[in-house]
Amino acid sequence: MKDSIRLLNTNLEGKKFLCGDNVSTADIAVGITLLLPFQTCLDAGFRKAIPHVASWMESFLALPEVVARLGHAKMCAKSTVPVCTDKKKEAEDKAKAVKAAAA
């Protein structure tokens, strides 16, 4: 995904929107698709490496039509860490086994 965003960054160089000077359906489709990654895993450090995509996303999210539909979306400051439920369950099972063996 990050490689695709870097490619998008080179294509957005010198442009305000993806196709021309006005918002198009391409901007809407790409903006909505990238919204969740920008909110969860594309942190501020990575956004520094993709300045054209970051500024395009900020201007997209600031559009009155987007704010009316999605509200004021914020980009994440730090990437979220995935929580693996399988490991948690295994740890609980091991703890139960130790307690049963001790009894």
Sequence and secondary structure as in RCSB ss.txt:
>XXXX:A:sequence
MKDSIRLLNTNLEGKKFLCGDNVSTADIAVGITLLLPFQTCLDAGFRKAIPHVASWMESFLALPEVVARLGHAKM
CAKSTVPVCTDKKKEAEDKAKAVKAAAA
>XXXX:A:secstr
 HHHHHHHHHHTTT SSSSTTS  HHHHHHHHHHHHHHHHT  HHHHHH HHHHHHHHHHHTSHHHHHHH S   
 SS      HHHHHHHHHHHHHHHHHH 
